[in-house]
């Protein structure tokens, strides 16, 4: 499974003092995600802005 800390959708929420996923999921998607139906997160997007530049 991908590391959520490197995901583009991961951000810090000061109100709860924790990192959270900002990916918008509807009720059905959220239920599948929380139910463990995925071996890896289908919404993961690498937040490394320099990944493409290093390949050039």
N, CA, C and O atoms as CSV, one atom per row, in Angstrom:
chain,resi,resn,atom,element,x,y,z
A,1,UNK,N,N,0.845,-1.184,0.000
A,1,UNK,CA,C,0.000,0.000,0.000
A,1,UNK,C,C,0.883,1.237,0.000
A,1,UNK,O,O,1.932,1.269,0.644
A,2,UNK,N,N,0.448,2.247,-0.725
A,2,UNK,CA,C,1.198,3.486,-0.786
A,2,UNK,C,C,1.214,4.165,0.576
A,2,UNK,O,O,0.338,3.948,1.413
A,3,UNK,N,N,2.216,4.976,0.768
A,3,UNK,CA,C,2.349,5.732,2.005
A,3,UNK,C,C,1.530,7.016,1.875
A,3,UNK,O,O,1.818,7.844,1.011
A,4,UNK,N,N,0.538,7.186,2.702
A,4,UNK,CA,C,-0.342,8.352,2.617
A,4,UNK,C,C,0.409,9.669,2.790
A,4,UNK,O,O,-0.033,10.702,2.288
A,5,UNK,N,N,1.526,9.643,3.488
A,5,UNK,CA,C,2.260,10.886,3.714
A,5,UNK,C,C,2.858,11.437,2.419
A,5,UNK,O,O,3.201,12.618,2.365
A,6,UNK,N,N,2.993,10.608,1.367
A,6,UNK,CA,C,3.509,11.088,0.090
A,6,UNK,C,C,2.399,11.371,-0.911
A,6,UNK,O,O,2.678,11.738,-2.052
A,7,UNK,N,N,1.161,11.208,-0.507
A,7,UNK,CA,C,0.023,11.398,-1.403
A,7,UNK,C,C,-0.320,12.874,-1.555
A,7,UNK,O,O,-0.244,13.637,-0.592
A,8,UNK,N,N,-0.694,13.270,-2.755
A,8,UNK,CA,C,-1.068,14.654,-3.031
A,8,UNK,C,C,-2.350,15.050,-2.298
A,8,UNK,O,O,-2.598,16.239,-2.096
A,9,UNK,N,N,-3.157,14.085,-1.903
A,9,UNK,CA,C,-4.421,14.376,-1.227
A,9,UNK,C,C,-4.284,14.444,0.293
A,9,UNK,O,O,-5.264,14.722,0.985
A,10,UNK,N,N,-3.105,14.199,0.814
A,10,UNK,CA,C,-2.890,14.217,2.255
A,10,UNK,C,C,-2.549,15.640,2.704
A,10,UNK,O,O,-1.650,16.272,2.151
A,11,UNK,N,N,-3.269,16.135,3.703
A,11,UNK,CA,C,-2.982,17.476,4.220
A,11,UNK,C,C,-3.176,17.499,5.735
A,11,UNK,O,O,-3.829,16.631,6.314
A,12,UNK,N,N,-2.599,18.499,6.340
A,12,UNK,CA,C,-2.665,18.629,7.797
A,12,UNK,C,C,-3.893,19.440,8.188
A,12,UNK,O,O,-4.120,20.529,7.661
A,13,UNK,N,N,-4.681,18.909,9.109
A,13,UNK,CA,C,-5.866,19.589,9.623
A,13,UNK,C,C,-5.557,20.105,11.026
A,13,UNK,O,O,-5.407,19.321,11.964
A,14,UNK,N,N,-5.463,21.418,11.162
A,14,UNK,CA,C,-5.106,22.019,12.452
A,14,UNK,C,C,-6.183,21.813,13.507
A,14,UNK,O,O,-5.877,21.760,14.698
A,15,UNK,N,N,-7.435,21.696,13.087
A,15,UNK,CA,C,-8.537,21.527,14.044
A,15,UNK,C,C,-8.423,20.220,14.821
A,15,UNK,O,O,-8.674,20.187,16.026
A,16,UNK,N,N,-8.045,19.148,14.138
A,16,UNK,CA,C,-7.940,17.851,14.810
A,16,UNK,C,C,-6.492,17.451,15.072
A,16,UNK,O,O,-6.222,16.399,15.653
A,17,UNK,N,N,-5.555,18.312,14.632
A,17,UNK,CA,C,-4.128,18.093,14.863
A,17,UNK,C,C,-3.664,16.748,14.298
A,17,UNK,O,O,-2.997,15.970,14.979
A,18,UNK,N,N,-4.030,16.494,13.041
A,18,UNK,CA,C,-3.668,15.236,12.391
A,18,UNK,C,C,-3.700,15.409,10.874
A,18,UNK,O,O,-4.295,16.350,10.350
A,19,UNK,N,N,-3.047,14.484,10.192
A,19,UNK,CA,C,-3.096,14.472,8.734
A,19,UNK,C,C,-4.346,13.725,8.284
A,19,UNK,O,O,-4.723,12.713,8.875
A,20,UNK,N,N,-4.984,14.236,7.232
A,20,UNK,CA,C,-6.211,13.636,6.720
A,20,UNK,C,C,-6.158,13.551,5.194
A,20,UNK,O,O,-5.377,14.243,4.542
A,21,UNK,N,N,-6.993,12.701,4.656
A,21,UNK,CA,C,-7.121,12.569,3.204
A,21,UNK,C,C,-8.165,13.559,2.711
A,21,UNK,O,O,-9.293,13.575,3.206
A,22,UNK,N,N,-7.793,14.389,1.733
A,22,UNK,CA,C,-8.704,15.388,1.185
A,22,UNK,C,C,-9.468,14.898,-0.043
A,22,UNK,O,O,-10.199,15.667,-0.666
A,23,UNK,N,N,-9.306,13.651,-0.385
A,23,UNK,CA,C,-10.007,13.107,-1.544
A,23,UNK,C,C,-11.491,13.050,-1.254
A,23,UNK,O,O,-11.912,12.473,-0.251
A,24,UNK,N,N,-12.297,13.654,-2.139
A,24,UNK,CA,C,-13.745,13.633,-1.946
A,24,UNK,C,C,-14.283,12.277,-2.390
A,24,UNK,O,O,-14.092,11.874,-3.538
A,25,UNK,N,N,-14.950,11.579,-1.487
A,25,UNK,CA,C,-15.562,10.287,-1.795
A,25,UNK,C,C,-17.052,10.364,-1.511
A,25,UNK,O,O,-17.471,10.918,-0.494
A,26,UNK,N,N,-17.850,9.805,-2.415
A,26,UNK,CA,C,-19.272,9.753,-2.108
A,26,UNK,C,C,-19.499,8.618,-1.096
A,26,UNK,O,O,-18.560,7.903,-0.745
A,27,UNK,N,N,-20.712,8.459,-0.642
A,27,UNK,CA,C,-21.013,7.509,0.431
A,27,UNK,C,C,-20.645,6.074,0.065
A,27,UNK,O,O,-20.108,5.345,0.899
A,28,UNK,N,N,-20.924,5.662,-1.164
A,28,UNK,CA,C,-20.619,4.290,-1.595
A,28,UNK,C,C,-19.113,4.064,-1.699
A,28,UNK,O,O,-18.605,3.034,-1.257
A,29,UNK,N,N,-18.398,5.031,-2.283
A,29,UNK,CA,C,-16.946,4.910,-2.387
A,29,UNK,C,C,-16.301,4.846,-1.006
A,29,UNK,O,O,-15.381,4.060,-0.776
A,30,UNK,N,N,-16.786,5.672,-0.099
A,30,UNK,CA,C,-16.236,5.694,1.251
A,30,UNK,C,C,-16.454,4.359,1.958
A,30,UNK,O,O,-15.563,3.862,2.648
A,31,UNK,N,N,-17.636,3.784,1.785
A,31,UNK,CA,C,-17.941,2.494,2.411
A,31,UNK,C,C,-17.022,1.396,1.866
A,31,UNK,O,O,-16.529,0.568,2.632
A,32,UNK,N,N,-16.786,1.385,0.532
A,32,UNK,CA,C,-15.880,0.392,-0.063
A,32,UNK,C,C,-14.453,0.608,0.436
A,32,UNK,O,O,-13.751,-0.350,0.760
A,33,UNK,N,N,-14.030,1.871,0.496
A,33,UNK,CA,C,-12.678,2.193,0.933
A,33,UNK,C,C,-12.449,1.768,2.383
A,33,UNK,O,O,-11.434,1.145,2.694
A,34,UNK,N,N,-13.376,2.098,3.259
A,34,UNK,CA,C,-13.242,1.767,4.672
A,34,UNK,C,C,-13.479,0.284,4.942
A,34,UNK,O,O,-13.017,-0.248,5.951
A,35,UNK,N,N,-14.193,-0.379,4.046
A,35,UNK,CA,C,-14.474,-1.796,4.211
A,35,UNK,C,C,-13.316,-2.697,3.816
A,35,UNK,O,O,-13.404,-3.917,3.957
A,36,UNK,N,N,-12.239,-2.113,3.326
A,36,UNK,CA,C,-11.068,-2.904,2.966
A,36,UNK,C,C,-11.198,-3.645,1.652
A,36,UNK,O,O,-10.579,-4.694,1.475
A,37,UNK,N,N,-11.987,-3.126,0.727
A,37,UNK,CA,C,-12.170,-3.789,-0.554
A,37,UNK,C,C,-11.002,-3.570,-1.507
A,37,UNK,O,O,-10.959,-4.184,-2.573
A,38,UNK,N,N,-10.064,-2.716,-1.150
A,38,UNK,CA,C,-8.929,-2.421,-2.016
A,38,UNK,C,C,-7.635,-2.908,-1.373
A,38,UNK,O,O,-7.435,-2.755,-0.168
A,39,UNK,N,N,-6.759,-3.495,-2.187
A,39,UNK,CA,C,-5.452,-3.890,-1.689
A,39,UNK,C,C,-4.537,-2.689,-1.588
A,39,UNK,O,O,-3.661,-2.638,-0.724
A,40,UNK,N,N,-4.737,-1.716,-2.473
A,40,UNK,CA,C,-4.023,-0.453,-2.396
A,40,UNK,C,C,-4.998,0.665,-2.745
A,40,UNK,O,O,-6.014,0.440,-3.403
A,41,UNK,N,N,-4.680,1.843,-2.306
A,41,UNK,CA,C,-5.604,2.969,-2.484
A,41,UNK,C,C,-5.737,3.331,-3.961
A,41,UNK,O,O,-4.736,3.646,-4.605
A,42,UNK,N,N,-6.949,3.293,-4.509
A,42,UNK,CA,C,-7.136,3.636,-5.916
A,42,UNK,C,C,-7.070,5.143,-6.168
A,42,UNK,O,O,-7.045,5.577,-7.320
A,43,UNK,N,N,-7.042,5.926,-5.123
A,43,UNK,CA,C,-7.049,7.382,-5.253
A,43,UNK,C,C,-5.674,7.996,-5.026
A,43,UNK,O,O,-5.512,9.211,-5.143
A,44,UNK,N,N,-4.686,7.171,-4.704
A,44,UNK,CA,C,-3.340,7.664,-4.425
A,44,UNK,C,C,-2.771,8.391,-5.641
A,44,UNK,O,O,-2.817,7.887,-6.763
A,45,UNK,N,N,-2.239,9.576,-5.394
A,45,UNK,CA,C,-1.534,10.321,-6.428
A,45,UNK,C,C,-0.247,10.839,-5.805
A,45,UNK,O,O,-0.274,11.537,-4.791
A,46,UNK,N,N,0.868,10.496,-6.410
A,46,UNK,CA,C,2.164,10.883,-5.876
A,46,UNK,C,C,2.248,12.403,-5.788
A,46,UNK,O,O,2.042,13.101,-6.781
A,47,UNK,N,N,2.545,12.900,-4.626
A,47,UNK,CA,C,2.627,14.339,-4.400
A,47,UNK,C,C,4.004,14.915,-4.664
A,47,UNK,O,O,4.256,16.086,-4.382
A,48,UNK,N,N,4.903,14.092,-5.208
A,48,UNK,CA,C,6.256,14.552,-5.499
A,48,UNK,C,C,6.238,15.414,-6.755
A,48,UNK,O,O,6.137,14.897,-7.868
A,49,UNK,N,N,6.336,16.722,-6.574
A,49,UNK,CA,C,6.270,17.661,-7.689
A,49,UNK,C,C,7.497,17.591,-8.593
A,49,UNK,O,O,7.445,18.027,-9.743
A,50,UNK,N,N,8.594,17.050,-8.084
A,50,UNK,CA,C,9.843,17.037,-8.836
A,50,UNK,C,C,10.131,15.697,-9.495
A,50,UNK,O,O,11.192,15.527,-10.096
A,51,UNK,N,N,9.231,14.760,-9.399
A,51,UNK,CA,C,9.445,13.414,-9.942
A,51,UNK,C,C,9.692,13.451,-11.449
A,51,UNK,O,O,10.609,12.793,-11.940
A,52,UNK,N,N,8.898,14.200,-12.172
A,52,UNK,CA,C,9.046,14.284,-13.630
A,52,UNK,C,C,10.341,15.010,-13.986
A,52,UNK,O,O,11.044,14.603,-14.911
A,53,UNK,N,N,10.657,16.067,-13.268
A,53,UNK,CA,C,11.873,16.843,-13.563
A,53,UNK,C,C,13.127,15.986,-13.386
A,53,UNK,O,O,14.086,16.152,-14.139
A,54,UNK,N,N,13.142,15.083,-12.420
A,54,UNK,CA,C,14.310,14.232,-12.200
A,54,UNK,C,C,14.510,13.236,-13.341
A,54,UNK,O,O,15.633,12.791,-13.580
A,55,UNK,N,N,13.436,12.881,-14.048
A,55,UNK,CA,C,13.541,11.919,-15.139
A,55,UNK,C,C,14.077,12.564,-16.418
A,55,UNK,O,O,14.535,11.858,-17.316
A,56,UNK,N,N,14.028,13.867,-16.509
A,56,UNK,CA,C,14.454,14.547,-17.748
A,56,UNK,C,C,15.951,14.634,-17.851
A,56,UNK,O,O,16.472,15.173,-18.827
